[in-house]
Structure formats: structure tokens, C-alpha cells
Amino acid sequence: STTVGIIVALCFLFISWGKPMPKLSKQKPQARLFNASTILSVLLQFAVHLAVIIYTVAYTKRFLPTDYLPDDPDSPFAPTLINSSVFLVSCAMQVSSFLVNYRGHPFMQSLVENKGLLGSLAALSAAMWLSALEVAPEWNAFFELVPFPSSEFRLTLVALMAGDLVATFILDRLISLIFGK
């Protein structure tokens, strides 16, 4: 999780290094930060993220042994199926939050033009997808992720990660269409 934290910190750094467009846009920016479209978008994205996390935990619990007892919060960290799956889904949520909420043109450079941010998001995405698909078990062991119980579990986890991105993206763009740019 330290590595993910560093990559997310780099994403914020590269957002701040984003350059404005060299020519002023004819389109005016939002007059206020707190407007109906922004608040509605954030609330709906939160609802999607929350639903995905709740479903991930409920789905993962079906694969736990019947005698499973949750860890004591005061005990040292021990990797489990629940914290491994929630970790990967939460990484996907961080990537989707950056991708959905980054506004490029007409005021700032696009995501493709912001090479640092694009590279950081690509690295984090690659790491989480490789981990969820268990392409390299040594990689997962290094990050203290437990082996997943089946290919069905891996594919469901990947579907949840992708579904979170697609749902938040569609909702945000739908709100932009309804409220206008």
C-alpha cells in the first residue's frame, strides 16, 4: 500500500504540473466550485464506489471458510482474502476518480498531453490488473495479496473494478450533458 500511496501522490503532483492551454477558450469556466452538476456527480460517484465496495466484501465472504473469524483491529496486519480484494478494488476506484474527474480541454492540457499523470495512472492500472488476474504470483506475494480461490473470483473482481470505472464515467458524462458544459 506504500507503493500505491506514492503513485497516487505522484498523480496529484502531475495534476498540479498540468499546463493551461496557450490560447484562452471561448467557453467560460464554471462560476462556482460548488454547483449542482459537480455536487451531483461527486455524490453519484460516491454511491457507485460504496456499492462496489459493499458488494466486493459480500461476494468475498462467500469464499471464506465457515469458521472464519475477522481479525482483531489491534492485531498486526495479516493478509486475508477480504483485505486483498478490497485493496485492489479501492486502487481501481482511485484510478477511476482521477480518470473521470480530470478535466483537460478547453482550459488545461488533456490527460494524453499530461504525460506524468498518464504514466502514473497507467502504472497503477497495470499493477492492479496484473494483481487481480494473478499474472505473476510472486508479484502478489510481494504486495502481500493472498491467492484468489478461483478464476471465477478473479474475473468477478476484474468485472467489479472495470464496472466501477465505466459506471462513474457514464454518470459523470450524463450529468455534464444534462447540466451542460
C-alpha positions in Angstrom: 0.0 0.0 0.0 3.0 2.3 0.4 3.8 1.9 -3.3 0.2 2.8 -4.2 0.3 5.8 -1.9 3.4 7.0 -3.7 1.9 6.6 -7.1 -1.3 8.4 -6.0 0.8 11.2 -4.6 2.6 11.4 -8.0 -0.8 11.7 -9.7 -1.6 14.7 -7.5 1.8 16.2 -8.3 1.3 15.7 -12.0 -2.1 17.3 -11.9 -0.6 20.4 -10.3 2.1 20.4 -13.0 -0.6 20.4 -15.7 -0.2 23.4 -18.1 -3.0 25.7 -19.1 -3.9 25.9 -22.8 -1.8 28.6 -24.6 -4.9 30.2 -26.0 -8.0 31.3 -24.0 -11.1 29.3 -24.6 -14.3 31.0 -25.7 -16.1 28.7 -23.2 -16.4 30.2 -19.7 -15.4 28.1 -16.7 -17.9 27.2 -14.0 -18.7 30.4 -12.0 -18.7 28.4 -8.7 -16.9 25.3 -7.5 -20.0 24.1 -5.6 -22.7 23.9 -8.3 -25.4 21.3 -8.9 -23.6 19.3 -11.5 -20.4 19.0 -9.5 -22.2 18.0 -6.3 -24.4 15.5 -8.0 -21.5 14.0 -9.9 -19.5 13.6 -6.7 -22.5 12.1 -4.8 -23.3 9.6 -7.6 -19.6 8.6 -7.9 -19.5 8.0 -4.1 -22.7 5.9 -4.3 -21.2 3.7 -7.1 -17.9 3.3 -5.1 -19.7 2.4 -1.9 -22.0 -0.1 -3.7 -19.0 -1.7 -5.3 -17.1 -2.0 -2.0 -20.1 -3.4 -0.2 -20.7 -5.9 -3.0 -16.9 -6.8 -3.0 -17.0 -7.6 0.7 -20.2 -9.6 0.5 -19.0 -11.6 -2.6 -15.6 -12.3 -1.0 -17.3 -13.6 2.2 -18.8 -16.4 0.2 -15.3 -17.8 -0.4 -14.2 -17.7 3.2 -14.1 -20.8 5.4 -17.2 -21.3 7.6 -15.0 -21.0 10.7 -13.5 -17.6 9.6 -13.2 -15.0 12.3 -12.5 -11.4 11.5 -9.1 -10.1 12.7 -8.8 -8.1 15.8 -8.2 -4.5 14.7 -5.3 -4.2 17.2 -3.5 -7.3 15.9 -0.6 -7.0 13.4 -1.5 -7.0 9.7 -2.1 -10.4 8.2 -3.2 -10.7 4.5 -6.6 -12.1 4.0 -8.9 -12.6 1.0 -11.1 -9.7 2.1 -8.3 -7.1 2.5 -6.7 -8.3 -0.7 -9.9 -7.9 -2.8 -10.9 -4.6 -1.1 -7.3 -3.3 -1.7 -7.4 -4.0 -5.4 -11.0 -2.6 -5.8 -10.0 0.6 -3.9 -7.0 1.0 -6.1 -9.3 0.8 -9.1 -11.5 3.4 -7.5 -8.6 5.8 -7.2 -7.7 5.4 -10.8 -11.3 5.9 -11.9 -11.6 9.0 -9.7 -8.6 10.5 -11.5 -9.7 9.5 -15.0 -13.3 10.6 -14.5 -12.7 13.9 -12.8 -9.6 15.2 -14.7 -10.8 18.0 -16.9 -8.5 18.8 -19.7 -9.5 20.8 -22.7 -10.6 23.6 -23.2 -8.8 25.1 -20.2 -5.9 22.7 -19.4 -3.9 20.2 -21.3 -5.6 16.8 -21.9 -4.8 13.7 -20.0 -2.8 12.4 -23.0 -0.8 15.6 -23.0 -0.1 15.4 -19.3 2.5 12.6 -19.7 3.3 12.3 -16.0 -0.3 11.8 -14.9 -1.0 9.4 -17.7 2.1 7.4 -16.9 1.3 7.2 -13.2 -2.3 6.1 -13.9 -1.1 3.6 -16.4 1.5 2.2 -13.9 -1.2 1.9 -11.1 -3.7 0.4 -13.5 -1.2 -2.2 -14.8 -0.2 -3.2 -11.3 -3.8 -3.6 -10.1 -4.9 -5.5 -13.2 -1.9 -7.8 -13.1 -2.6 -8.4 -9.4 -6.3 -9.1 -9.9 -5.6 -11.5 -12.7 -2.8 -13.1 -10.7 -0.5 -13.0 -13.7 2.6 -13.2 -11.5 2.0 -14.9 -8.1 5.4 -13.6 -6.9 4.2 -10.0 -7.6 1.1 -10.6 -5.5 3.2 -12.2 -2.7 5.5 -9.2 -2.7 2.4 -7.0 -2.1 1.0 -9.4 0.5 -2.0 -10.3 -1.5 -3.4 -13.8 -0.8 -4.0 -16.2 -3.7 -7.6 -15.9 -5.0 -9.7 -19.0 -4.7 -10.8 -19.5 -8.4 -10.8 -18.0 -11.9 -14.5 -17.1 -11.3 -13.3 -15.0 -8.3 -10.6 -13.2 -10.3 -12.9 -12.5 -13.2 -15.6 -11.1 -10.8 -13.0 -8.9 -9.2 -11.9 -7.6 -12.5 -15.5 -7.0 -13.5 -16.1 -5.0 -10.4 -13.0 -2.9 -11.0 -14.0 -2.2 -14.6 -17.7 -1.7 -13.7 -16.8 0.9 -11.2 -14.8 2.9 -13.8 -17.5 2.5 -16.5 -20.4 3.4 -14.2 -18.7 6.5 -12.7 -17.6 7.7 -16.2 -21.1 7.3 -17.7 -22.8 9.0 -14.7 -20.3 12.0 -14.8 -20.7 12.5 -18.6 -24.5 12.1 -18.3 -24.6 14.8 -15.7 -22.4 17.0 -17.9 -24.9 16.6 -20.7 -27.9 17.3 -18.6 -26.4 20.4 -16.9 -24.4 21.5 -20.0 -20.7 22.3 -20.0 
